[in-house]
Amino acid sequence: TLKKMDLANNQHQVAENSLVVTNPPYGERLDERIQALQVFGELGDWLKRCAIGAKAAYLAIDKDMGRATGIRSDKFYHMFNGQLSIELCCSKVIPENFSQSAYTQSVTELSTGGRELSNRLAKNDRKLKSWLKKEGIECYRLYDADLPEYNVAIDRYGRYFHVQEYAAPRTIPPQTARKRLDEVVLVIRERYQVSVEEICIKRRRKQKNEDQYQKQELLSAVDVEPFTVYESGLRFEVDLGKYVDTGLFLDSRPMRRLVAQHAAKKSLLNLFAYTGTASVYAAAAGAASTTTVDMSNTYIAWAERNMKANGFTGSNHHFIQQDCIQWLMDNTLKYDVIFLDPPTFSNSKSMETHWDVQEDHGIFIEKLMESLDQDGLMIFSNNLRKFKLDEELAEIFDVENISDKTFDPDFQRNRHIHHCFLIRHKKVVG
């Protein structure tokens, strides 16, 4: 009998001592691995539900993927499918062979390391609880490589978890790194009673020749539409699965508040605006006008949705899709407040030239200050860990480094993640 159905809906009961043979998706590509692990977890759930006492044989890309079923294998047979190295995993589906897996419905006892990680998450929860409630924040960093064995950042977006794995050193075998990431997922599931579908996993990679993490690889996508989160009483759209970034930079929260503090009855220019969150803060603080500029159509449309979601739809709020460098060359208007939070690097085809914040910020800011009112304020921030401000800027303008004052309680462990400066025109004497 042949039938097509989802594994989760298959209720066929397998007779004891029968043999179940299957060839699930391997997930040999990095971006497919987490999805494949979930399939193996579903396979394990089905075997435990419908095939007790049977024997099971399944092909996997490696032993770790075979273990995702939550059933210990009695034997592994190494073989090749063409050029692809694979394992044939053979198991007896009996309760004595059931083991922990981050990808099955039932979560079992944690390892010693897993319990330590769970305890650290509990400690961080307690530390942040009152602050989160006071500030009205539901998106925050819960954990940032507090324990060296679990080298990840864990952010919460409402009920969803956003896990960013830092690329492991070359001294750590890939299989060890995979096991630790699987255990992170297991701990989150056990502690917060969430499904694997509520955990989005990404890998952060170092930029070449730079001691910083910038690029990300999407390892798993949360199968959920963009949704709304709240921060300080404001509404923002986030998307955990479609893009490497979520639409809301959590470490920039203090800079958004800083924009709001200075924006009342003022004109704001938000340059390299991303999804326009700083513009929303300014509008909520009573800004006379906002101008939001970004070269991405996607982000400008996203910024408009964020403004609309908070009730700011007036003609005093402007959205411009253009290369920010070219826009500045053409601009003739002046603004009371300028928020500048550029990317670290960009060589987008939409730009007429490449951008390197360390190399280019000095000339760019000097030009941008022509667009700042004489009594205005520029808030300049960036995420280059080894950033050094151009010394000539301090000679031409009043510059104050306030980086140490821009870290909320959830980012106290990582005080090199960004830099922030206040820049003003020097007062004319006489």
Secondary structure, 3 states (H helix, E strand, C coil): CCCCCCHHHCCCCCCCCCEEEECCCCCCCHHHHHHHHHHHHHHHHHHHHHCCCCEEEEEECCHHHHHCCCECEEEEEEEEECCEEEEEEEEECCHHHECCCCCCCCCCCCCHHHHHHHHHHHHHHHHHHHHHHHHCECEEEEEECCCCCCCEEEEEECCEEEEEEECCCCCCCHHHHHHHHHHHHHHHHHHHCCCHHHEEEEEEEECCCCCCEEEEEECCCCCCCCEEEEECCEEEEECCCCCCCCCCCHHHHHHHHHHHHHHCCCEEEEECCCCCHHHHHHHHCCCCEEEEEECCHHHHHHHHHHHHHCCCCCCCEEEEECCHHHHHHHCCCCEEEEEECCCCEECCCCCCCCEEHHHHHHHHHHHHHHHEEEEEEEEEEECCCCCCCCHHHHHHEEEEECHHHCCCHHHCCCCCCCEEEEEEECCCCC
